[in-house]
Amino acid sequence: MAPGCRRCISCGGDPGMTRDPAPTVVILPAERAVRIDGETRQIGARAFDVLAYLNAHSGRVVTKAELLEHVWADLNVEESNLTVQIAALRKLIGARAIATVPGVGYQLTLATRPSADPAKTLPLPDKPSLAVLPFANLTGDAGKDYLVDGIVADLIVALSRIPVFFVIAASSTFTLKGRSVDLAEVGQQLGVRYVLEGSIQQAGSQLRINTQLIEAETGLMIWSNRFSGTLAEIFELQDAVTEQVAAAIEPTVIIAEQRRASAKPTSDLSAYDLCLQTLPKLHRLRDFASFVAAQTLLERALALDPGYTHAKALVCRLNVAARSERWLSVEEAASCLPLAEDVVTDHRNDAMALAFAGIAIAFLGKQQQRGVHILRQAYALNPNSSHVLYASGWAHSYVGDEVTAVDHFNRSLRINPLDPMIGHIRCGLGGALLALGRTEESVATLEKAMVEAPEYTASWMGLAIGYWELGRVEEARRFGQKLLAREPGMTISTTIRDSPYLAPGMLGMTERGLRGSGIPE
């Protein structure tokens, strides 16, 4: 191996080359970082996604098209973007760590392992804890992945409604999709006692859901079952799985509680299917084009079923995200408010729908106290939902209750430690810490959020304000320039006018920080 080469097996056994010890590389999914020979190194969000995907498929060559589709989903990007990320990774972990297969793609040749650092092991909650892993798609059609994933995501929501359970959010467990995992490590990484795994088969309109519940630490199978029915009966099948999992984990659970919380979301399976297709796009909103793609699917769903609560709630979530990224004006984003009012009026037992409607009413409708009230209703229905906690964290920040906001953001991070949108959650936490006067802690949190979500505009604004408060003028101005590049017409007066924050202290800090970072009056 030539001097400086870091992976001895890549030298092909040439005895004329000097061999250096291969580095120990540990992937840290919760931190979206890597540990190289004991030293934790932060890497860019795209580079981490590329490395994680190559590692998950390390036994084969991954095509360039596959990497572009996975990492830059719904974005039309040049192959050169991928080349840049590969070059950055090679610089970090060694030039021979990622092999190029000309005309095809790349293969990871450097051995990596998931983090098993006891210091990073999450403690078990004081209630039965569960992670539902992505089910295997045995339909014979890879195009049905979204349907399988959607069924599992709905199952997770149903289980999380049971008050005595602690359930890891879907967006965290879905990062394990396609990977061969050690259940004991999954239990440590996510901090859960039980793991539910399974598969879904389809023949025509017939569905078969195979499930097994396993104790993560011991690998002991607690329960397994097979559920069969038609696609039209999918909601009943989900209820049956939820009920039996609850009974297997906690015999004292009153199953009527689960039945009370469950509700058939729509009678139109085509509308349901369109919403399932929307979910992965919502998790990967990168630019205005990805927003439009998600918006189009939801419009089609509502055209099929104008009363579909879940679709209305997802429109609210989408518009809140689009406004926070400055893709829509306040007025454009607020077009979802009639749908939010429908949700609040007609569907008071759907925690997630109430959460998305409540944050839209608080953020876009500037009815902050009412939004908090709605989110408290959602929290009462499902205190285990990361979506409810995330939305509640923002709403409580708006009304100046930063203590509750910090608690809810931290709990959302705990329930959803591998969420692809974790940078957004951490940004909210950083903003609440800033309002509490914990400025250095806030900036450190926002800097970490920037690593996880480099293009999230709210983090840019938080850092511009935080850096100014700490006297780090040049860094504040750098983020001021980024804000103006994203929204050229941005001014201090319009930002304060449109701000959902009510506390004079937060508004004053915002005004000072924006002025100091170079935003015009």
C-alpha positions, 0 to 999 in steps of 0.5 A, spaced: 500 500 500 502 506 498 504 511 503 498 514 506 493 509 504 488 507 509 485 500 507 490 495 506 485 490 503 485 495 497 492 494 495 490 487 492 496 484 496 502 487 492 508 485 497 511 491 494 507 496 498 507 498 505 501 497 509 498 502 514 493 499 519 486 500 516 482 505 520 476 504 525 470 507 522 464 507 526 458 510 523 453 514 528 446 515 525 443 519 531 449 524 530 449 524 522 457 523 523 463 518 523 468 516 528 475 515 525 480 511 530 476 514 536 475 521 533 468 524 532 468 527 525 462 531 522 460 531 515 455 534 510 448 532 510 449 529 503 456 526 504 453 522 510 447 520 506 451 517 501 456 514 506 450 511 509 447 508 503 453 505 501 454 502 507 447 499 507 449 496 501 456 494 502 456 487 499 455 490 492 456 495 487 451 501 487 449 505 481 450 512 480 443 513 478 441 509 485 445 514 489 442 520 486 435 517 487 436 515 494 440 521 496 437 527 492 430 524 491 425 528 487 431 533 485 434 534 478 441 534 479 447 533 475 452 527 476 457 532 478 454 533 485 455 525 487 462 526 484 463 532 489 461 528 495 465 521 493 471 526 493 469 529 500 468 522 503 475 519 500 479 525 503 476 523 510 476 516 510 481 514 505 482 514 497 481 507 496 475 506 501 470 507 496 472 503 489 469 506 483 466 501 478 467 505 471 461 506 467 457 503 473 457 506 480 461 505 487 462 500 492 464 501 499 471 497 501 472 500 507 469 496 513 465 500 517 460 498 523 454 501 527 456 505 533 456 500 539 459 506 544 455 505 551 456 512 552 451 513 546 446 507 548 439 510 550 436 508 556 430 504 556 424 508 558 419 507 564 414 504 560 414 498 555 418 501 549 417 499 541 421 500 535 417 497 528 422 496 523 420 497 516 417 491 513 420 487 507 416 488 501 414 481 498 409 483 493 414 482 487 413 489 485 419 494 488 414 500 486 409 497 492 415 500 497 411 506 498 404 502 500 408 497 504 412 503 508 405 507 509 402 501 512 407 500 517 407 508 518 400 507 520 401 501 524 406 506 528 401 511 529 396 506 532 401 503 537 403 510 539 396 512 541 396 507 546 398 511 552 402 506 556 407 505 550 413 508 548 414 508 540 420 510 536 417 514 530 417 512 523 422 516 520 427 514 525 426 506 524 425 507 516 433 509 516 434 502 517 430 500 511 434 495 506 440 494 512 441 487 515 441 489 522 443 486 529 436 487 533 440 488 540 444 494 537 438 496 534 435 496 541 441 499 544 441 505 539 434 507 539 433 505 547 427 500 546 426 493 549 421 490 543 422 490 536 416 488 531 418 486 524 415 483 519 413 482 511 407 484 506 405 480 501 400 481 495 396 477 490 391 481 486 387 485 492 389 480 497 394 482 502 398 478 507 401 481 513 406 477 517 409 479 524 413 477 529 415 481 536 422 480 539 425 482 545 431 486 542 436 484 548 435 477 548 432 475 541 427 471 544 420 471 540 415 474 544 409 473 539 408 472 531 402 472 527 399 472 520 394 477 518 390 476 511 385 480 508 383 484 502 386 491 500 379 494 502 380 491 509 387 494 510 385 499 516 381 493 519 388 489 518 392 494 521 387 495 527 388 487 528 395 487 528 395 493 533 391 490 538 395 483 538 401 487 539 399 491 545 396 484 548 402 481 547 407 486 550 402 489 556 397 484 558 393 489 562 392 494 556 385 495 555 384 494 548 378 498 548 383 504 549 386 502 542 379 501 539 377 508 541 383 511 538 383 508 531 379 511 526 378 509 519 381 515 515 378 514 508 373 510 504 377 512 498 383 507 497 386 511 491 386 517 496 389 513 501 394 511 496 396 518 494 397 520 501 402 514 502 406 517 496 406 524 499 409 521 505 417 520 503 416 527 499 414 530 505 420 527 509 425 530 503 423 537 502 429 540 499 426 545 494 420 548 491 420 543 486 419 537 491 414 542 495 410 542 488 410 535 487 408 533 494 402 539 493 400 536 487 399 529 490 395 532 496 391 536 491 389 529 487 387 526 494 382 531 496 379 531 489 377 524 490 375 525 497 374 532 499 373 530 507 379 526 508 382 529 514 389 526 513 390 529 507 388 536 509 392 535 515 398 534 510 397 540 506 397 544 513 404 541 514 406 542 507 405 549 507 408 551 514 414 547 511 414 551 505 413 558 509 419 556 513 423 555 507 421 562 504 418 558 498 411 561 499 409 568 502 405 568 508 399 569 504 400 563 499 402 559 505 395 561 509 391 558 504 391 552 508 387 555 514 380 553 512 383 546 511 386 547 518 379 549 521 376 543 518 380 538 522 379 542 528 372 542 527 370 535 525 376 531 527 378 532 535 380 525 536 386 525 531 392 527 534 397 528 528 391 531 524 390 536 530 398 537 531 399 539 523 392 544 524 394 547 530 401 549 528 398 552 521 393 556 525 399 558 530 404 560 525 400 562 519 394 564 522 398 568 527 393 565 533 398 563 537 394 562 544 389 558 540 394 554 536 397 552 543 390 550 546 389 545 540 396 542 540 394 541 548 388 537 545 393 533 541 398 532 546 392 529 551 390 524 545 397 522 544 403 524 548 408 519 545 407 522 538 414 526 535 410 530 530 405 532 536 411 534 540 415 537 535 409 542 533 408 543 540 415 545 541 414 551 536 407 553 538 410 554 546 416 558 543 411 562 540 407 564 546 414 565 550 413 558 554 420 556 552 421 551 558 415 547 555 418 548 548 425 545 550 422 539 554 417 537 548 423 538 543 428 534 547 422 528 547 421 529 540 428 528 539 428 522 544 422 518 540 425 520 533 433 520 534 434 518 526 429 522 523 432 525 516 428 531 518 432 531 525 435 538 524 429 541 524 427 539 530 434 541 533 433 548 530 426 549 534 430 547 540 436 552 539 431 557 538 427 556 545 434 556 548 436 562 545 429 565 548 431 563 555 438 566 554 442 560 554 446 563 548 452 559 547 448 552 548 443 555 543 448 556 538 452 550 539 445 546 538 443 550 532 450 549 529 449 541 530 442 543 526 446 546 520 450 539 520 444 535 519 439 540 515 444 545 512 439 548 507 434 550 513 432 557 513 430 557 520 437 555 522 440 560 518 436 566 522 437 563 529 445 563 528 445 570 525 441 572 531 445 568 536 452 569 533 450 577 534 448 576 541 455 573 542 459 578 538 461 574 533 460 579 528 463 576 521 459 569 522 452 573 524 453 577 517 455 571 513 448 568 515 445 574 514 448 574 506 445 567 506 438 569 508 438 575 503 440 570 497 434 566 499 429 571 500 432 578 496 426 582 499 427 580 506 427 586 511 427 587 518 420 590 518 417 585 514 420 579 518 418 582 525 411 583 522 410 576 520 414 573 526 409 568 530 413 570 536 409 574 541 415 575 547 418 582 546 424 580 548 425 575 543 422 580 538 427 585 540 433 580 540 431 578 533 431 585 531 438 586 533 441 580 530 438 581 523 440 589 523 447 586 526 447 581 520 446 586 515 439 585 513 436 592 511 430 596 515 
